[in-house]
């Protein structure tokens, strides 16, 4: 126990020093930070060729399964083939007067949604980049989508970003490995084709709103709360004032209207779907979702993209925001504190065992 006490005091001093240092550096950095011009100064576009990634994985496994003699022969043949292909490409380029036609490309985007659909802005910027080069009728966009939904207006904007792809005549495929429910399905239904893994959660075409009410608690403690509004429906429900039946009716009417808009949006993009049967707020797992036509195919995104590599160049496109110095320091501090806490817990556990 004496060891733990001394270690705890030492830990407290270290934590205090680190936090103080982070605060000081953050203040200095914020004071010296200059205004940045240009929307893309706070991030950069990341391009990754997935064909190369999958090829290296395949070749790595193949090489490990071979004997030394087989590996040498395979490596020699591989280098010879690559050299011949490179030479043939140069000869073709020299003989041809017309510019070489670019192969079909599949652009892979990612969206990991929270309640506010915070990934919408990076998605928007990635779509801006893809639409500047993608060829209608030839190229394809794949969105790897994971979201349980959230705010209606936030997911409405995210879905509208995907609508831009289809309006340009570019085929859009949505791949769902875990969940695309509520606002997540609002985004997925924009795609020409939805592919989901066997146990992915889909659907939840409904609208929900919930809020606590503290009116009785305030009244019991003789606390008055007044809401002053101009406009009959400016405030229909409140968490502190007394809610009325008229306010509830208006609030429910707004929810029903939002639900109707949601159903219309899904029905327009998936006309073969029996919207009345699925717009109940229920969810379906992959194969069941296929039965009710919420999706078009049961398959994981990895399987879909690996197969796509045989017919096109598959490229991952993402916009990654640059972290500021305070954010980097904060992440480093968080990792250091987490590591320290685990060391303390391990030491305490070892003491108990002894």
Secondary structure, DSSP 8 states (H G I E B T S, - for coil): -HHHHHHHHHHHHHHHHHHHHHHHHHHHHHHH-----SGGGGEEEEEEEHHHHHHHHHHHHHHHHS-HHHHHHHHHHHHHHHHHHHHHHHHHHHH-SS------EEEEEEEE--TT-TTHHHHHHHHHHHHTT--TTT-EEEEEEEB----HHHHHHHHHHHHHHHHTT-EEEEEESSEEETHHHHHHTTSSEEEE-TT-EEE-----------HHHHHHTT-------SSTTS-S--SSS---HHHHHHHHHHHHHHHHHHHHHHHHH-TTS-HHHHTTS-EEEHHHHHHTTS-SEE--HHHHHHHHTTTSEEEEEEEEE---HHHHHHHHHHHHHHHHHHHHHHHHHHHHH-
